């Protein structure tokens, strides 16, 4: 008899980042971004309440990044 066992683990990761945090990350990466006079926005496509407007990426409207990490172990 040949028995194998596999364990699969899924981890959901959610990250929220403000515009200030994004700029700091880019600066730490070596990007020459000024300390003042920089706007971080996202353009909303047409068709809704905020259509064709720029939204500031700040505490009220952060960038949201989500992904799933999957690991498999077994023999």
C-alpha positions in Angstrom: 0.0 0.0 0.0 1.2 3.5 -0.9 -0.2 6.4 1.2 0.6 10.0 0.6 -0.6 13.0 2.6 -0.7 16.6 1.4 -1.4 19.7 3.4 -2.6 22.8 1.6 -2.6 26.1 3.5 -4.3 29.3 2.1 -3.6 32.6 3.7 -5.5 35.7 2.7 -3.4 38.9 2.9 -5.0 42.4 2.9 -2.9 45.6 2.7 -4.2 49.1 3.0 -1.8 51.9 2.1 -2.3 55.7 2.1 -0.7 58.0 -0.4 1.8 59.2 2.2 2.8 55.6 2.9 3.1 54.9 -0.9 5.4 57.9 -1.3 7.6 56.9 1.6 7.9 53.3 0.2 8.9 54.8 -3.2 11.5 57.1 -1.6 13.0 54.1 0.4 13.3 52.4 -3.0 15.5 55.2 -4.2 12.9 57.2 -6.2 13.6 60.9 -6.2 10.2 62.1 -5.0 9.9 65.6 -3.5 8.8 66.0 0.1 6.0 68.5 -0.8 3.7 69.4 -3.7 3.0 65.7 -4.6 -0.5 64.5 -5.2 -1.4 60.8 -5.1 -4.7 60.2 -6.8 -6.6 57.6 -8.8 -8.8 58.5 -11.8 -12.3 57.1 -11.5 -13.8 55.9 -14.9 -17.1 57.3 -16.0 -20.5 55.8 -15.1 -20.9 56.3 -11.3 -21.3 58.9 -8.6 -17.6 59.8 -8.7 -17.1 59.3 -12.4 -14.4 61.2 -14.2 -13.0 62.6 -11.0 -9.6 62.2 -9.2 -9.8 60.7 -5.7 -7.0 61.4 -3.3 -5.3 58.3 -1.9 -5.5 59.1 1.8 -6.8 57.7 5.1 -10.4 57.8 3.8 -9.6 56.2 0.4 -6.5 54.0 0.7 -5.1 51.7 -1.9 -6.3 48.2 -1.1 -4.2 45.2 -2.2 -5.4 41.6 -1.5 -3.9 38.3 -2.5 -3.9 34.7 -1.4 -0.7 32.8 -0.5 -0.9 29.0 -1.1 1.6 26.6 0.3 1.5 22.8 -0.2 3.5 20.3 1.8 3.5 16.6 1.7 5.0 13.4 0.5 
